[in-house]
Amino acid sequence: MPIDFNSATKLITLTTDTTTYQMKVDPYGYLIHLYYGARTSGDMSYLVTYADRSGMCGCPYDVHDRTYSLDVLPQEFPFQGSGDMRSPLLVVRDAEGAFGCDLRYVGHTISNGMFSLPGLPAVYSEEDDEAQSLSVQLRDERLGLEVELLYGVLPHFDVITRALIVTNAGNASVTVERLQSACLDFVHGDLDVMTFNGRHAMERRPDRHRIGHGSFSVGSRRGMSSNQYSPFMIVCDHAATEFNGRAWAMNYVYSGGFEAEVERDQYNQVRVQMGLSDDRFSYPLNPGERLVAPEVIMAYSHEGIGRISNIMHRCIRKRVCRGYWRDRRRPVLVNSWEAMHFNFNGDSLLDLAKTAADLGIELFVMDDGWFAERDNDICSLGDWRVNEKKLGRSLAELADQINDLGLKFGIWVEPEMISEDSDLYRAHPDWVLALPGKAPTLGRDQLVLDLSRADVRDNLFEQLCGILDQAHIEYVKWDYNRCITDAYSRTTTDQGKVLYDYMIGVYDLLERLIKRYPKVLFEGCSAGGGRYDAGMMYYTPQIWTSDNTDADNRLTIQYGSSFGFPLSVMGAHVSACPNEINNRTVPLTTRGHVAMAGGSFGYELDLNELPGRAFDHIRRQISLYHEIENIVCEGELYRLSSPMDDDVCAWENVLEDGSEAIMTAVVLKVEGYAQANYVTLRGLTPGANYRELTTGVVYPANALMDMGMPLPVNTEMYASYLYRFERVEG
């Protein structure tokens, strides 16, 4: 079974197809972390050492043994107040204002299936027999504080998930001042940490460095997971590569503020942890109340960093994403934004849609500017009524006309935001997050609605249903274009709850809409990639990866995104050149190849401004994408070279059975009379032969994976090549 408890030794062992995770209840009731690594058997307690290191390492009052200190021991759930001076997962303050608790094991239960979290997204199982869950109960007798540690094991997905629930079972209030969901304590190791940093329009660039003494953290104080840092982290051997070495990963299933931290202590031990941001967080619990910490997905690989990525891809694609669109082919779309911005009417939209239909595009998306008085970005957010004067027709009539062309129809919304110049704000100025007596901080000339309030969510739900019910709308792009700065709600005196409750409110609103419109394809967006996280993927199975559509920059953005998130969720479009953000020009072929690296392919430009010769090219691009989409979305990804470090950026998609593969390469550096660039493939069937479908040439797999394949020499800057391989049977 995936989860085993040895009653004699009090060992708890979690097992997946290739990994083992082990902890132990020690004689004093503390939960000691023993092992997370390659699958093995036996008792890993031998890895933990005990010694009288100094009088500076404290121990619990009832432990009369100077070789025992939680300041040194690897722990499963470190909390403030135990004598452990490293970074804790939990800090609580009691009704007298004192900090500290003492949590000890009181029991556990094992059940079939994956646990669920009230109000929060989480990894799920489709059948109870494909997963097991573990609940470990800890208790502080003085406070009556109970902590339920939750573990989910999906053996065939090779992931273990962690979350927890804090319950005040005492007679007085307590306040949770810090709450993180998971940690890993390493007793030794020369380790690196990989995080993914960026900014608006340049998200998730890999950053790798050695873990030294002290602590290092990344996170978000922005009320969202952010364009600046991703809630995903990898720790690996210093010598680990894409294809060799040990690696561990944590992926946070949450879309609000977070913190991810690594710390090397005085004895060269390393703690890795992830959870809620401490920023503006102070959550009171009255007797009987509880607080749920979001889930962390954990994975381990002894076959390099690339294997970690494929484990995460498969788990998120199949057991985080859900619903009607999870396994369906996404329609190729054209979005009106970069084509028209706010400057459109119904006739110009239809002109664009007619051209799109002629080219084989399948979905037309009407972006910002279709509602209320919205002709610019400083008004009307919050007033979700159709501007029929601007469109020259009703929304239903426009949708029908676009449907008659053979296209699906979709719209853009930004429900969480409100403009000061809006009817909703004039009627309900108290519905925004704003500090009393302080002029609000504006972002993009807009304020944030207080979605911690049920009445605000109910209003938005009714408005959005009023739009979705009046026309045949099959796609909704859900945007979110500013940070939360003034986290003050008028409905509570406990402002440390607001950011967490806001995110619970967002999830609640999305869940209600998805249940009412199960066949609508919801795409997440937050100034592009500001909420590109596993939490949003639970509700929106595709996300606009970045507002930056330049193919060169997108290579780095999509490369970094691929470390933690599946290609099937990645929204990637071909846009006009020169690019509107950085003025770069890249060939149309290359723009297409780069956009085809994602599972949501489309166009973001005025098709009617293209020269006629581009039309056949686009038709061929769409046809090619239809032929390879299943390999891109369902296959395993191999990052063959880096757009940040190499002359060529190359990647490969291979079906799990090795029968088909695609290798794509983009030239990033050109020199006179240049040497040949060779790309070494991965993941093919050893000993087999593969036919390249365009040329018909047959190559031995072993040679492709050993010496590689040469790209054309003396090529131009940004030239790209896409090779399709099919295994020759017999």
Stockholm file with secondary structure:
# STOCKHOLM 1.0

chainA/1-730         MPIDFNSATKLITLTTDTTTYQMKVDPYGYLIHLYYGARTSGDMSYLVTYADRSGMCGCPYDVHDRTYSLDVLPQEFPFQGSGDMRSPLLVVRDAEGAFGCDLRYVGHTISNGMFSLPGLPAVYSEEDDEAQSLSVQLRDERLGLEVELLYGVLPHFDVITRALIVTNAGNASVTVERLQSACLDFVHGDLDVMTFNGRHAMERRPDRHRIGHGSFSVGSRRGMSSNQYSPFMIVCDHAATEFNGRAWAMNYVYSGGFEAEVERDQYNQVRVQMGLSDDRFSYPLNPGERLVAPEVIMAYSHEGIGRISNIMHRCIRKRVCRGYWRDRRRPVLVNSWEAMHFNFNGDSLLDLAKTAADLGIELFVMDDGWFAERDNDICSLGDWRVNEKKLGRSLAELADQINDLGLKFGIWVEPEMISEDSDLYRAHPDWVLALPGKAPTLGRDQLVLDLSRADVRDNLFEQLCGILDQAHIEYVKWDYNRCITDAYSRTTTDQGKVLYDYMIGVYDLLERLIKRYPKVLFEGCSAGGGRYDAGMMYYTPQIWTSDNTDADNRLTIQYGSSFGFPLSVMGAHVSACPNEINNRTVPLTTRGHVAMAGGSFGYELDLNELPGRAFDHIRRQISLYHEIENIVCEGELYRLSSPMDDDVCAWENVLEDGSEAIMTAVVLKVEGYAQANYVTLRGLTPGANYRELTTGVVYPANALMDMGMPLPVNTEMYASYLYRFERVEG
#=GR chainA/1-730 SS CCEEEETTTTEEEEECSSEEEEEEECTTSCEEEEEEEECCCSCGGGGCCCCCCCTTSCCCTTCCCTTCCTTTSCBSSCBTTSSCCSCCSEEEEETTSCBCCCCEEEEEEEEESCCCBTTBCCCCCSSGGGCEEEEEEEEETTTTEEEEEEEEEEGGGTEEEEEEEEEECSSSCEEEEEEEEEEEEESSCCEEEEEEEEETTEEEEEEEEECCBEEEEEEECSSSSCSSBCSEEEEEETTCCSSSBCEEEEEEECSSCEEEEEEECTTSCEEEEEEECCTTCCEEECTTCEEEEEEEEEEEESBCHHHHHHHHHHHHHHHTSCSTTSSSCCCCEEESHHHHTTCCCHHHHHHHHHHHHHHTCCEEEECSCCBTTCSSTTBCTTCCCBCHHHHTSCHHHHHHHHHHTTCEEEEEECTTEECSBSHHHHHCGGGBCCCTTSCCCCBTTBEEBCTTSHHHHHHHHHHHHHHHTSSCCCEEEECCCSCCCCCCCTTCSCGGGHHHHHHHHHHHHHHHHHHHCTTSEEEECBTTBTTCSHHHHTTCSEEECCSCCCHHHHHHHHHHHTTTSCGGGEEEEEECSSCTTTCCCCCHHHHHHHHTTSSEEEEESCGGGSCTHHHHHHHHHHHHHHHHHHHHHHSEEEECSCTTTSSEEEEEEECTTSSEEEEEEEECCCCTTCCCCEECCCSCCTTCEEEETTTCCEEEHHHHHHTCEECCSSCCTTCEEEEEEEEECC
#=GC SS_cons         CCEEEETTTTEEEEECSSEEEEEEECTTSCEEEEEEEECCCSCGGGGCCCCCCCTTSCCCTTCCCTTCCTTTSCBSSCBTTSSCCSCCSEEEEETTSCBCCCCEEEEEEEEESCCCBTTBCCCCCSSGGGCEEEEEEEEETTTTEEEEEEEEEEGGGTEEEEEEEEEECSSSCEEEEEEEEEEEEESSCCEEEEEEEEETTEEEEEEEEECCBEEEEEEECSSSSCSSBCSEEEEEETTCCSSSBCEEEEEEECSSCEEEEEEECTTSCEEEEEEECCTTCCEEECTTCEEEEEEEEEEEESBCHHHHHHHHHHHHHHHTSCSTTSSSCCCCEEESHHHHTTCCCHHHHHHHHHHHHHHTCCEEEECSCCBTTCSSTTBCTTCCCBCHHHHTSCHHHHHHHHHHTTCEEEEEECTTEECSBSHHHHHCGGGBCCCTTSCCCCBTTBEEBCTTSHHHHHHHHHHHHHHHTSSCCCEEEECCCSCCCCCCCTTCSCGGGHHHHHHHHHHHHHHHHHHHCTTSEEEECBTTBTTCSHHHHTTCSEEECCSCCCHHHHHHHHHHHTTTSCGGGEEEEEECSSCTTTCCCCCHHHHHHHHTTSSEEEEESCGGGSCTHHHHHHHHHHHHHHHHHHHHHHSEEEECSCTTTSSEEEEEEECTTSSEEEEEEEECCCCTTCCCCEECCCSCCTTCEEEETTTCCEEEHHHHHHTCEECCSSCCTTCEEEEEEEEECC
//
